Amino acid sequence: MENRYTRRTALRNMAGGAAVLATAMLLPEQLRAAEMKEVKLKGRINHSVCKWCYNDIPLEDLCKAAKGMGLSSIELLGPDDWPTLKKYDLTCAMAWGAEKSLTEGFNDPKFHDELVARYEAMIPKVAKAGLNNLICFSGNRNGMSDEQGMANCAKGLKRLMKTAEKHKVTLSMELLNSKVNHKDYMCDHTKWGVELAKMVGSDRFKLLYDIYHMQIMEGDVIRTIQENHPYISHYHTGGVPGRNEIDNTQELYYPAIMQAIVDTGYKGYVAQEFIPKSKTPLVSLQESVMICDV
């Protein structure tokens, strides 16, 4: 996660031929030029997409396109946008809006009171909207040891678990790479995140496993998912290197990764979070959904 629409500054399936045409007519001219394929999804993956990757597409237009492709969620959106999603019978598989920033997180006790207040206020809103995942961040190290940061995170997060458990909302801490994109970010390895989850000791705290970020930091993606899936609440995609399309221009083989996720019994969402290089970004989105639809 980076930000609502810029990610750093703040935080090929259509339903039918008629739906393809109707959706295309409602999109900007430059997007209508793309020929969308008509393919039936298999239903073993719940598909989502991150709004910030499609800055140039108004939310309503993205909702229409997503609905036509068979997606059921657009995520990394806050309360102001949830009514628009509901209008199109879409959900927000990963909500945001309580976090302070990527760099100022639960690993620093000086932020605990503010973060606890923000999450205590947001968790009931998430539940009332029928959502169940809310993103959170570790923050940067700033010279702090990983052990101390873990203890600090656990102390702050434990203050929220009663509220999270009451409202059945899972706080999901995102795993991000500190090698390329988020220098000094603390929650940058699955093992660290899993140990934190064990320390917090609640099913309402888990990890957002970003496949792009973890390929950069540690690789061994499939085995990591197989061994740690009980601690993972959500998945993000992205091509390595570059965080672009997840096609054959990059090093990961997403069908095998998705099959591994399905084989764990996972029933949550997988969100496309790549930055399209194509001049027809919705075609790239649709193709990526199909790559992941195992």
Residue pairs with C-beta under 8 A, 6 or more apart in sequence:
1 7
1 11
1 50
1 76
1 94
1 96
1 102
1 135
1 137
1 174
1 176
1 208
2 8
2 9
2 11
2 52
2 102
3 9
3 10
3 11
3 52
4 10
4 11
4 51
4 52
4 76
4 77
4 78
4 96
5 51
5 52
5 55
6 52
6 55
7 52
10 101
11 96
11 97
11 99
11 101
11 102
11 135
12 36
12 37
12 38
12 39
12 69
12 283
12 286
12 287
12 289
12 290
13 37
13 38
13 39
13 40
13 41
13 69
13 70
13 286
13 289
13 290
13 293
14 20
14 23
14 36
14 37
14 38
14 39
14 68
14 69
14 70
14 286
15 67
15 68
15 70
16 38
17 38
19 68
20 36
20 38
20 68
22 68
23 36
23 64
23 65
23 67
23 68
24 31
24 32
24 34
24 36
25 32
26 61
26 64
27 57
27 61
27 64
27 65
27 282
28 56
28 57
28 61
30 279
30 280
31 57
31 61
31 65
31 280
31 281
31 282
33 280
34 280
34 282
34 283
35 283
36 68
36 69
36 282
36 283
36 286
37 286
37 290
39 290
41 47
41 70
41 289
41 293
42 293
42 294
44 262
44 293
44 294
45 258
45 261
45 262
45 270
45 292
45 293
45 294
46 72
46 73
46 93
46 267
46 268
46 269
46 270
47 69
47 70
47 71
47 72
47 73
47 269
47 270
47 271
47 272
47 289
47 292
47 293
48 71
48 72
48 73
48 74
48 75
48 93
48 94
48 269
48 270
48 271
48 272
49 62
49 66
49 71
49 73
49 74
49 75
49 271
49 272
49 273
49 285
50 74
50 75
50 76
50 236
50 271
50 272
50 273
51 59
51 62
51 74
51 75
51 76
51 77
51 81
52 76
53 272
53 273
53 274
53 275
53 276
54 62
54 276
54 281
54 285
56 281
57 65
57 281
57 282
59 74
59 77
59 81
59 84
60 84
60 88
62 74
63 74
63 84
63 85
63 87
63 88
63 90
64 88
65 282
65 285
66 73
66 74
66 88
66 90
67 88
67 89
67 90
69 282
69 285
69 286
69 289
70 289
71 90
71 289
72 90
72 91
72 93
72 269
73 85
73 90
73 91
73 92
73 93
73 269
73 271
74 85
74 90
74 92
75 92
75 93
75 94
75 95
75 269
75 271
76 94
76 96
76 135
77 85
77 92
77 95
77 96
78 95
78 96
78 97
79 97
79 125
79 129
81 92
82 92
82 95
82 129
82 131
85 91
85 92
86 129
91 130
91 131
92 129
92 131
93 131
93 133
93 234
93 268
93 269
93 271
94 133
94 134
94 135
94 172
94 208
94 234
94 269
94 271
95 122
95 126
95 129
95 131
95 133
95 134
95 135
96 134
96 135
97 122
98 115
98 118
98 119
98 121
98 122
98 123
98 134
98 136
99 105
99 115
99 118
99 135
99 136
99 137
100 111
100 114
100 115
100 118
101 137
102 137
102 139
102 140
102 176
102 182
102 185
103 137
103 139
103 140
103 184
103 185
104 111
104 139
104 140
105 111
105 115
105 136
105 137
105 138
105 139
105 140
105 153
105 186
106 112
106 115
106 136
106 137
106 138
106 139
106 152
106 153
106 156
106 157
106 173
107 138
107 139
107 140
107 141
107 144
107 148
107 149
107 150
107 152
107 153
107 186
108 139
108 142
108 144
108 152
109 152
109 155
109 156
111 139
111 156
112 155
112 156
112 159
115 136
115 156
116 156
116 159
116 160
119 134
119 136
119 160
119 163
119 171
120 160
120 163
122 134
123 134
123 160
123 163
123 164
123 167
123 169
124 163
124 167
126 132
126 133
126 134
126 167
126 169
127 167
127 168
127 169
131 169
132 168
132 169
132 170
133 169
133 170
133 172
133 233
133 234
133 268
134 169
134 170
134 171
134 172
135 171
135 172
135 173
135 174
135 208
136 157
136 171
136 172
136 173
136 174
137 173
137 174
137 176
137 185
137 187
138 149
138 153
138 173
138 185
138 186
138 187
138 196
139 149
139 185
139 186
140 183
140 184
140 185
140 186
141 149
141 184
141 185
141 186
142 184
144 152
144 186
146 186
146 192
149 186
150 192
150 195
150 196
150 199
151 199
153 173
153 186
153 187
153 196
153 200
154 196
154 199
154 200
157 171
157 196
157 200
157 205
158 200
158 201
158 202
160 171
161 200
161 201
161 202
161 204
161 205
164 170
164 171
164 202
164 204
164 205
165 202
165 203
165 204
168 204
169 204
170 203
170 204
170 205
170 206
170 233
171 204
171 205
171 206
172 206
172 207
172 208
172 233
172 234
173 187
173 193
173 196
173 205
173 206
173 207
173 208
174 187
174 207
174 208
174 210
174 213
174 236
175 187
175 188
175 189
175 190
175 193
175 207
175 208
175 209
175 210
175 213
175 214
175 217
176 182
176 185
176 187
176 188
176 210
176 213
177 185
177 188
177 212
177 213
177 214
177 216
177 217
178 184
178 185
178 186
178 188
178 217
179 188
179 216
179 217
180 216
180 241
181 213
181 216
181 243
182 188
182 213
186 192
187 193
187 196
188 213
188 217
189 217
189 218
190 207
190 209
190 214
190 218
190 224
190 228
193 207
193 231
194 207
194 228
194 231
196 205
197 205
197 206
197 207
197 231
198 231
206 231
206 232
206 233
206 234
207 228
207 231
207 232
207 233
208 232
208 233
208 234
208 235
208 236
209 225
209 228
209 232
209 234
209 235
209 236
210 235
210 236
210 238
210 273
211 221
211 235
211 236
211 237
211 238
211 252
211 254
211 257
212 236
212 237
212 238
212 239
212 240
212 243
212 273
212 274
213 236
213 238
214 221
214 224
215 221
215 240
215 251
215 252
216 240
216 241
218 224
221 252
221 257
222 256
222 257
222 260
225 232
225 257
225 260
225 261
225 264
226 260
226 263
226 264
229 261
229 264
229 265
229 266
232 266
233 268
234 268
234 269
234 271
235 261
235 266
235 268
235 269
235 270
235 271
236 270
236 271
236 272
236 273
237 246
237 254
237 270
237 271
237 272
237 273
237 274
237 288
237 292
238 244
238 246
238 273
238 274
238 275
239 245
239 246
239 247
239 249
239 250
239 252
239 274
240 250
240 251
240 252
241 250
241 251
242 250
242 275
243 273
243 274
243 275
244 250
244 274
244 275
244 276
244 277
245 274
245 276
245 277
245 278
245 284
245 287
245 288
246 252
246 254
246 272
246 274
246 288
246 291
246 292
247 287
247 288
247 291
254 288
254 291
254 292
255 291
255 292
255 294
258 270
258 292
258 293
258 294
259 294
261 270
262 294
270 292
272 285
272 288
272 289
272 292
274 284
274 288
276 284
276 285
277 284
278 284
